[in-house]
Amino acid sequence: MKNIFPGALSVCLSAILILAGGCGQAGIREFTKTDTAMGTVVRISVYSAGEDPTGETLSLIRRLEEETLSYRLDTSEVFRINESAGDPEGIPLSDTMYRTLAACQKLTEDSGGAFDVTLGALTRLWDIDQWAAGLRTGSFQIPEEEDIREALSRTGADRLSLEAVSHGGAAYLEEGTALDLGAVGKGLALDETAGYLEQQGDITAAAVSVGGSVLTYGEKPDKSPWRIGIADPDDPSRTIGVLTLRGQWCISTSGDYQRYVEVDGVRCHHILDPATGYPAKSGVRSVTVVSAQGMLSDALSTACFVLGAEKGMELAAEYGAEALFVTDSGAVVMTPGMEEWFQETESENTEE
């Protein structure tokens, strides 16, 4: 493990930011859009010889949430799966959902349970996302231990069964269990976006960020690499370092600063440990993962956060991904492959 800041400063990653760079080329224009979807900020930058594709890109991400991923919207597939809990007949799955849940089950096994998409009862009990977004009123209260134990009793990979069929598959969810795909949703959005970009013959390059997940695609007109800034959460206008990448990659960060509430000086963040039912305490503040697949980068960043730096790097290596951790002491440790991309910066303005 490489220690960049040994015990020097308590820093963590607050976001992944696409740093400014790249100039125009004859016939190719840059189109940009910033908006919201999936409960977070979406930034789209596309180089194209055709019409502006950013609106359709944003619509695609929103449809993914509304039709597939949201456990709150009754228009989504996840909502319908949760409604089927306890039905011995199960529920048919789309191809996309079957592949996603099968991949999630494998990661649950490979991570020793550190990653789990059946935590719906637990995430709803804490409801950190809603409190952090200011959508709840009053004073946040840490759930009672008895309630946490009860919610935990309705979670676990063994409470979800999948069956492959000729088209898609079927899911059987035990009564009281609920899926929450928040740990893979933004990564799936990157994968869907990459597929859309590949179908457009006039798009040469793009960078799309959905909250803490970023897709880089193609080569910019000026041939310069993609520069992804890793921001200092204590001062988001500055970075602790920059990833320099070329081509298509998916980069995801999970951190205890992204969505949280504080109670008596204690930070309760949204990354829950499936073993304890409480916000994970693994000795790290944030994890950034680089992978060829968005869903995998997103899921691994969560799993690696729960596991901590040492076990997390082992898991990332199993999946051919690279990972960077900011520890509780402020040290930055990373996999050997990440060392080739990461450059420490004393200060860097992160505005595009």
The 8 nearest C-alpha neighbors of each residue, nearest first, counted from 0:
[[1, 332, 333, 2, 334, 335, 309, 308],
 [0, 2, 332, 333, 3, 331, 334, 335],
 [3, 1, 332, 331, 5, 4, 330, 0],
 [2, 4, 331, 5, 1, 330, 332, 343],
 [3, 5, 330, 7, 2, 331, 6, 329],
 [6, 4, 330, 7, 2, 3, 329, 331],
 [5, 7, 328, 330, 329, 4, 8, 9],
 [8, 6, 5, 4, 329, 9, 330, 328],
 [7, 9, 329, 10, 6, 4, 328, 330],
 [8, 10, 329, 328, 327, 7, 11, 330],
 [11, 9, 329, 8, 231, 325, 12, 232],
 [10, 12, 325, 284, 231, 285, 232, 13],
 [11, 13, 230, 231, 14, 285, 229, 232],
 [14, 12, 232, 230, 231, 11, 256, 257],
 [15, 13, 211, 230, 12, 229, 16, 252],
 [14, 16, 229, 228, 211, 227, 230, 17],
 [15, 17, 228, 227, 18, 14, 349, 229],
 [16, 18, 227, 228, 226, 19, 351, 15],
 [19, 17, 351, 226, 227, 16, 349, 228],
 [18, 20, 351, 17, 21, 350, 226, 349],
 [21, 19, 18, 22, 223, 226, 225, 351],
 [22, 20, 221, 219, 223, 220, 23, 19],
 [21, 23, 221, 220, 24, 20, 219, 29],
 [22, 24, 220, 28, 27, 25, 21, 221],
 [25, 23, 27, 220, 26, 22, 28, 221],
 [24, 26, 27, 23, 28, 48, 220, 22],
 [27, 25, 48, 24, 28, 47, 23, 49],
 [26, 28, 48, 47, 24, 25, 46, 23],
 [29, 27, 46, 47, 48, 23, 30, 26],
 [28, 30, 46, 45, 47, 31, 44, 27],
 [31, 29, 45, 44, 51, 46, 28, 53],
 [32, 30, 44, 43, 45, 29, 53, 33],
 [33, 31, 43, 42, 53, 34, 44, 30],
 [32, 34, 42, 41, 43, 31, 35, 40],
 [33, 35, 41, 40, 32, 42, 36, 57],
 [34, 36, 40, 41, 39, 38, 37, 33],
 [35, 37, 38, 39, 61, 41, 40, 60],
 [36, 38, 39, 64, 61, 35, 185, 60],
 [39, 37, 36, 35, 40, 210, 132, 128],
 [40, 38, 210, 35, 37, 36, 41, 209],
 [39, 41, 35, 210, 34, 209, 36, 42],
 [40, 42, 209, 35, 34, 208, 33, 210],
 [43, 41, 33, 208, 207, 32, 40, 34],
 [42, 44, 207, 32, 31, 206, 33, 53],
 [45, 43, 31, 206, 205, 30, 207, 32],
 [44, 46, 205, 30, 29, 204, 47, 31],
 [47, 45, 29, 204, 28, 203, 202, 205],
 [48, 46, 202, 27, 49, 201, 28, 203],
 [47, 49, 27, 201, 26, 28, 202, 50],
 [50, 48, 47, 201, 51, 202, 27, 28],
 [49, 51, 52, 48, 47, 201, 30, 28],
 [50, 52, 53, 30, 49, 54, 47, 45],
 [53, 51, 55, 54, 50, 56, 45, 30],
 [52, 54, 56, 55, 51, 57, 32, 43],
 [55, 53, 57, 56, 52, 58, 51, 32],
 [54, 56, 58, 57, 53, 52, 59, 51],
 [57, 55, 53, 59, 54, 58, 52, 60],
 [56, 58, 54, 60, 59, 55, 53, 61],
 [59, 57, 55, 61, 60, 56, 62, 54],
 [58, 60, 62, 56, 57, 61, 55, 63],
 [61, 59, 63, 57, 58, 62, 188, 56],
 [60, 62, 58, 64, 63, 59, 36, 65],
 [63, 61, 65, 59, 64, 60, 66, 58],
 [64, 62, 60, 67, 61, 66, 65, 59],
 [63, 65, 68, 61, 62, 69, 67, 66],
 [64, 66, 62, 75, 63, 67, 74, 69],
 [67, 65, 75, 63, 74, 62, 64, 76],
 [66, 68, 75, 76, 63, 64, 65, 77],
 [69, 67, 64, 77, 75, 63, 70, 180],
 [70, 68, 71, 64, 72, 75, 65, 77],
 [69, 71, 78, 77, 72, 68, 179, 75],
 [70, 72, 69, 73, 78, 75, 77, 74],
 [73, 71, 74, 69, 75, 70, 78, 65],
 [72, 74, 75, 78, 71, 79, 70, 76],
 [73, 75, 72, 66, 65, 76, 78, 67],
 [76, 74, 66, 67, 78, 65, 77, 73],
 [75, 77, 67, 79, 78, 66, 80, 68],
 [76, 78, 80, 79, 75, 68, 70, 67],
 [79, 77, 70, 81, 75, 76, 80, 73],
 [80, 78, 82, 76, 81, 77, 83, 75],
 [79, 81, 77, 83, 82, 78, 76, 90],
 [80, 82, 177, 78, 83, 84, 79, 77],
 [81, 83, 79, 80, 84, 78, 177, 77],
 [84, 82, 80, 81, 86, 85, 79, 90],
 [85, 83, 172, 174, 173, 81, 82, 86],
 [84, 86, 174, 173, 172, 87, 83, 175],
 [85, 87, 88, 89, 83, 84, 171, 172],
 [88, 86, 89, 85, 171, 172, 84, 173],
 [89, 87, 86, 90, 171, 85, 83, 170],
 [90, 88, 171, 87, 170, 86, 169, 83],
 [89, 91, 169, 170, 92, 80, 83, 88],
 [92, 90, 169, 168, 170, 93, 89, 167],
 [93, 91, 168, 169, 167, 97, 96, 94],
 [92, 94, 167, 96, 95, 97, 168, 91],
 [95, 93, 167, 97, 96, 98, 92, 166],
 [96, 94, 98, 93, 97, 99, 167, 92],
 [97, 95, 99, 93, 98, 94, 92, 100],
 [96, 98, 94, 100, 99, 95, 168, 92],
 [99, 97, 101, 95, 96, 100, 102, 94],
 [100, 98, 96, 102, 97, 101, 95, 103],
 [99, 101, 103, 97, 102, 98, 96, 104],
 [100, 102, 98, 104, 103, 99, 97, 105],
 [103, 101, 105, 99, 100, 104, 98, 106],
 [104, 102, 100, 106, 105, 101, 107, 99],
 [103, 105, 107, 101, 106, 102, 100, 108],
 [106, 104, 108, 102, 107, 103, 109, 101],
 [105, 107, 109, 103, 108, 104, 110, 102],
 [108, 106, 112, 114, 104, 110, 105, 109],
 [107, 109, 105, 111, 106, 110, 112, 104],
 [108, 110, 106, 111, 107, 105, 314, 112],
 [111, 109, 107, 113, 112, 108, 106, 114],
 [112, 110, 108, 109, 113, 107, 114, 106],
 [111, 113, 107, 114, 110, 108, 115, 273],
 [114, 112, 110, 302, 111, 305, 273, 306],
 [115, 113, 302, 107, 112, 110, 106, 301],
 [114, 116, 117, 107, 112, 118, 113, 156],
 [115, 117, 179, 118, 178, 180, 114, 103],
 [118, 116, 178, 154, 115, 119, 177, 155],
 [119, 117, 121, 154, 116, 120, 122, 179],
 [118, 120, 177, 179, 178, 122, 121, 117],
 [121, 119, 123, 150, 118, 122, 177, 124],
 [120, 122, 124, 118, 150, 123, 119, 151],
 [123, 121, 119, 125, 124, 126, 120, 118],
 [124, 122, 126, 120, 121, 125, 119, 127],
 [123, 125, 121, 122, 126, 120, 142, 150],
 [124, 126, 122, 127, 123, 121, 142, 141],
 [127, 125, 123, 128, 122, 124, 129, 130],
 [126, 128, 130, 125, 129, 269, 131, 259],
 [129, 127, 131, 130, 126, 258, 132, 269],
 [128, 130, 132, 134, 127, 131, 126, 135],
 [131, 129, 127, 133, 135, 132, 128, 134],
 [132, 130, 128, 259, 133, 258, 129, 127],
 [131, 133, 129, 130, 134, 128, 258, 135],
 [134, 132, 130, 131, 135, 129, 136, 128],
 [133, 135, 129, 132, 130, 136, 131, 128],
 [136, 134, 130, 133, 129, 137, 132, 131],
 [137, 135, 134, 138, 133, 130, 139, 129],
 [136, 138, 139, 135, 140, 130, 133, 134],
 [139, 137, 140, 136, 135, 262, 130, 141],
 [138, 140, 137, 141, 130, 262, 260, 136],
 [141, 139, 142, 138, 262, 143, 125, 137],
 [140, 142, 143, 139, 125, 262, 267, 144],
 [143, 141, 140, 144, 146, 147, 125, 124],
 [142, 144, 146, 145, 147, 141, 140, 148],
 [143, 145, 147, 146, 148, 142, 149, 141],
 [144, 146, 148, 143, 147, 149, 142, 150],
 [147, 145, 149, 143, 144, 148, 150, 142],
 [146, 148, 144, 150, 149, 145, 151, 276],
 [149, 147, 151, 145, 146, 150, 144, 152],
 [148, 150, 146, 152, 147, 151, 145, 153],
 [151, 149, 147, 121, 152, 120, 153, 148],
 [152, 150, 148, 154, 153, 149, 147, 276],
 [151, 153, 149, 150, 154, 148, 155, 147],
 [152, 154, 176, 151, 150, 175, 120, 155],
 [155, 153, 151, 117, 118, 152, 176, 158],
 [154, 156, 157, 158, 117, 115, 153, 118],
 [155, 157, 158, 159, 117, 115, 104, 154],
 [156, 158, 155, 159, 160, 154, 173, 172],
 [157, 159, 173, 156, 155, 172, 160, 154],
 [160, 158, 172, 157, 156, 171, 173, 161],
 [161, 159, 171, 170, 172, 158, 162, 157],
 [162, 160, 170, 169, 171, 163, 159, 168],
 [161, 163, 169, 168, 170, 164, 160, 171],
 [164, 162, 168, 169, 167, 161, 165, 97],
 [163, 165, 168, 166, 167, 162, 169, 91],
 [164, 166, 167, 163, 168, 94, 162, 169],
 [167, 165, 164, 168, 94, 93, 163, 92],
 [168, 166, 94, 93, 92, 97, 164, 165],
 [167, 169, 163, 164, 92, 162, 97, 91],
 [168, 170, 91, 162, 92, 90, 161, 89],
 [169, 171, 161, 90, 89, 160, 172, 162],
 [172, 170, 89, 160, 159, 161, 173, 90],
 [171, 173, 84, 159, 158, 85, 170, 174],
 [174, 172, 85, 84, 158, 176, 175, 171],
 [173, 175, 85, 84, 176, 172, 86, 153],
 [174, 176, 153, 173, 84, 177, 85, 120],
 [177, 175, 153, 174, 173, 154, 84, 172],
 [178, 176, 119, 81, 117, 120, 175, 179],
 [177, 179, 117, 119, 116, 118, 81, 180],
 [178, 180, 119, 116, 181, 118, 117, 70],
 [181, 179, 182, 183, 116, 184, 178, 68],
 [180, 182, 184, 183, 179, 185, 68, 116],
 [181, 183, 180, 298, 184, 297, 301, 116],
 [184, 182, 298, 297, 186, 294, 181, 180],
 [185, 183, 187, 181, 186, 180, 182, 188],
 [186, 184, 188, 187, 183, 209, 212, 189],
 [185, 187, 293, 294, 297, 189, 188, 183],
 [186, 188, 294, 190, 184, 189, 185, 293],
 [189, 187, 185, 191, 186, 190, 60, 192],
 [188, 190, 192, 186, 187, 293, 191, 214],
 [189, 191, 187, 193, 293, 192, 188, 194],
 [192, 190, 188, 194, 193, 189, 187, 195],
 [193, 191, 189, 195, 194, 190, 188, 196],
 [192, 194, 190, 196, 195, 191, 189, 197],
 [195, 193, 191, 197, 192, 196, 190, 198],
 [194, 196, 192, 198, 193, 197, 191, 199],
 [197, 195, 193, 199, 198, 194, 192, 202],
 [196, 198, 194, 195, 199, 193, 200, 202],
 [199, 197, 195, 196, 200, 194, 193, 202],
 [200, 198, 196, 197, 201, 202, 195, 203],
 [199, 201, 202, 198, 197, 203, 196, 49],
 [200, 202, 48, 47, 199, 49, 203, 46],
 [203, 201, 47, 200, 199, 204, 46, 48],
 [202, 204, 46, 217, 47, 201, 218, 205],
 [205, 203, 217, 46, 216, 218, 219, 202],
 [206, 204, 45, 216, 44, 46, 215, 207],
 [205, 207, 215, 44, 214, 216, 43, 45],
 [208, 206, 43, 214, 213, 42, 44, 205],
 [207, 209, 213, 42, 212, 41, 210, 214],
 [210, 208, 41, 212, 185, 211, 40, 213],
 [209, 211, 39, 40, 212, 208, 41, 185],
 [210, 212, 252, 14, 251, 15, 209, 213],
 [211, 213, 251, 209, 250, 208, 210, 185],
 [214, 212, 208, 250, 207, 249, 209, 251],
 [215, 213, 249, 207, 206, 248, 189, 208],
 [214, 216, 206, 247, 248, 205, 249, 213],
 [215, 217, 247, 205, 204, 246, 206, 214],
 [218, 216, 204, 246, 203, 247, 205, 219],
 [219, 217, 204, 246, 222, 220, 203, 216],
 [218, 220, 222, 221, 204, 21, 223, 217],
 [221, 219, 222, 24, 23, 218, 22, 21],
 [220, 222, 223, 219, 21, 22, 23, 24],
 [223, 221, 219, 220, 218, 224, 21, 245],
 [222, 224, 221, 219, 21, 225, 218, 20],
 [225, 223, 245, 244, 226, 243, 222, 219],
 [224, 226, 244, 243, 245, 227, 223, 215],
 [227, 225, 243, 18, 242, 17, 224, 241],
 [228, 226, 17, 242, 241, 16, 18, 15],
 [227, 229, 241, 16, 15, 230, 238, 240],
 [228, 230, 15, 238, 240, 241, 12, 239],
 [231, 229, 238, 13, 12, 235, 14, 237],
 [230, 232, 238, 235, 234, 233, 12, 239],
 [233, 231, 13, 235, 234, 12, 11, 230],
 [232, 234, 231, 235, 10, 11, 13, 230],
 [233, 235, 232, 231, 236, 237, 230, 238],
 [236, 234, 232, 237, 231, 230, 233, 13],
 [237, 235, 349, 348, 234, 350, 238, 230],
 [238, 236, 347, 348, 235, 346, 230, 231],
 [239, 237, 230, 231, 347, 229, 240, 346],
 [238, 240, 344, 231, 230, 229, 343, 345],
 [241, 239, 343, 344, 238, 342, 229, 228],
 [240, 242, 228, 342, 227, 341, 229, 226],
 [243, 241, 341, 227, 340, 226, 244, 228],
 [242, 244, 226, 340, 225, 224, 241, 227],
 [245, 243, 225, 224, 242, 226, 340, 246],
 [246, 244, 224, 225, 247, 218, 243, 217],
 [245, 247, 217, 216, 218, 248, 215, 244],
 [246, 248, 216, 215, 217, 245, 291, 214],
 [249, 247, 291, 215, 214, 290, 250, 246],
 [250, 248, 214, 293, 290, 213, 289, 291],
 [249, 251, 289, 213, 212, 288, 296, 248],
 [252, 250, 212, 297, 288, 287, 296, 211],
 [251, 253, 287, 211, 286, 300, 212, 288],
 [254, 252, 286, 300, 285, 301, 287, 251],
 [255, 253, 285, 256, 284, 257, 286, 252],
 [254, 256, 268, 284, 257, 285, 258, 259],
 [257, 255, 254, 258, 259, 13, 268, 232],
 [256, 258, 254, 255, 13, 259, 253, 268],
 [259, 257, 131, 256, 269, 268, 128, 127],
 [258, 260, 268, 267, 131, 269, 127, 256],
 [261, 259, 267, 266, 131, 268, 262, 130],
 [260, 262, 266, 265, 264, 267, 263, 259],
 [263, 261, 265, 264, 266, 260, 267, 139],
 [264, 262, 265, 261, 266, 260, 267, 140],
 [263, 265, 262, 261, 266, 260, 267, 259],
 [266, 264, 262, 261, 263, 267, 260, 268],
 [265, 267, 261, 260, 268, 264, 259, 262],
 [268, 266, 260, 259, 261, 278, 265, 269],
 [269, 267, 259, 255, 278, 270, 258, 266],
 [268, 270, 127, 258, 271, 259, 278, 128],
 [271, 269, 278, 268, 279, 272, 255, 301],
 [270, 272, 278, 279, 277, 269, 276, 273],
 [271, 273, 279, 274, 276, 275, 277, 278],
 [274, 272, 276, 275, 113, 271, 115, 112],
 [275, 273, 272, 276, 113, 112, 277, 151],
 [276, 274, 277, 272, 273, 271, 279, 151],
 [275, 277, 273, 272, 274, 147, 271, 151],
 [276, 278, 275, 271, 272, 279, 273, 147],
 [279, 277, 271, 270, 272, 268, 267, 269],
 [278, 280, 272, 271, 305, 270, 277, 281],
 [281, 279, 282, 278, 305, 283, 272, 307],
 [282, 280, 307, 283, 305, 279, 306, 304],
 [281, 283, 327, 326, 280, 307, 284, 308],
 [284, 282, 326, 327, 281, 325, 285, 307],
 [285, 283, 326, 325, 254, 255, 327, 11],
 [286, 284, 254, 325, 253, 283, 324, 12],
 [285, 287, 324, 253, 252, 323, 300, 304],
 [288, 286, 252, 323, 251, 322, 300, 324],
 [287, 289, 322, 251, 296, 300, 250, 321],
 [290, 288, 250, 321, 249, 320, 296, 322],
 [291, 289, 320, 296, 292, 249, 248, 288],
 [290, 292, 248, 249, 293, 247, 289, 296],
 [293, 291, 290, 295, 294, 249, 296, 190],
 [292, 294, 186, 249, 296, 189, 295, 190],
 [295, 293, 186, 187, 297, 183, 296, 292],
 [294, 296, 298, 293, 292, 297, 299, 290],
 [295, 297, 293, 299, 290, 288, 251, 294],
 [298, 296, 186, 251, 294, 183, 300, 295],
 [299, 297, 295, 183, 301, 300, 182, 296],
 [298, 300, 302, 296, 301, 297, 303, 295],
 [299, 301, 303, 297, 298, 253, 288, 302],
 [302, 300, 304, 299, 298, 303, 253, 305],
 [303, 301, 299, 114, 305, 113, 304, 300],
 [302, 304, 311, 306, 300, 305, 301, 299],
 [305, 303, 301, 307, 302, 306, 286, 300],
 [304, 306, 302, 303, 279, 307, 113, 281],
 [307, 305, 303, 311, 304, 310, 281, 302],
 [308, 306, 281, 304, 311, 305, 303, 309],
 [307, 309, 311, 310, 312, 324, 306, 283],
 [308, 310, 311, 312, 307, 313, 306, 0],
 [311, 309, 313, 312, 306, 308, 307, 314],
 [312, 310, 303, 308, 314, 313, 306, 309],
 [313, 311, 315, 314, 310, 309, 308, 316],
 [312, 314, 310, 316, 311, 315, 317, 309],
 [313, 315, 311, 317, 316, 312, 310, 318],
 [316, 314, 320, 312, 318, 317, 313, 321],
 [315, 317, 319, 313, 318, 314, 320, 312],
 [318, 316, 314, 315, 319, 313, 320, 312],
 [319, 317, 316, 315, 320, 314, 295, 290],
 [318, 320, 316, 317, 315, 321, 290, 291],
 [321, 319, 290, 315, 318, 316, 289, 322],
 [320, 322, 289, 337, 288, 334, 336, 315],
 [323, 321, 288, 287, 334, 333, 337, 289],
 [322, 324, 333, 287, 286, 332, 288, 334],
 [325, 323, 286, 332, 331, 285, 333, 326],
 [326, 324, 331, 285, 11, 284, 330, 283],
 [327, 325, 283, 329, 328, 330, 284, 282],
 [326, 328, 283, 282, 329, 284, 9, 325],
 [329, 327, 326, 6, 330, 9, 8, 7],
 [330, 9, 328, 10, 8, 326, 327, 6],
 [329, 331, 4, 5, 326, 328, 6, 325],
 [332, 330, 325, 3, 2, 324, 4, 326],
 [333, 331, 1, 2, 324, 0, 323, 330],
 [334, 332, 323, 322, 1, 0, 324, 337],
 [333, 335, 337, 336, 322, 321, 312, 0],
 [336, 334, 338, 337, 333, 339, 0, 321],
 [337, 335, 338, 334, 339, 321, 340, 333],
 [336, 338, 340, 339, 334, 335, 321, 341],
 [337, 339, 335, 341, 336, 340, 334, 333],
 [338, 340, 337, 336, 341, 335, 342, 243],
 [341, 339, 242, 243, 337, 338, 244, 342],
 [342, 340, 242, 338, 241, 339, 337, 240],
 [343, 341, 241, 240, 344, 242, 340, 338],
 [342, 344, 240, 239, 341, 241, 345, 3],
 [345, 343, 240, 346, 239, 342, 347, 238],
 [344, 346, 343, 239, 347, 238, 240, 237],
 [347, 345, 344, 237, 238, 348, 239, 240],
 [346, 348, 237, 238, 349, 344, 345, 236],
 [347, 349, 237, 236, 350, 346, 238, 18],
 [350, 348, 236, 237, 347, 18, 351, 16],
 [349, 351, 348, 18, 236, 19, 16, 17],
 [350, 19, 18, 349, 17, 16, 20, 348]]
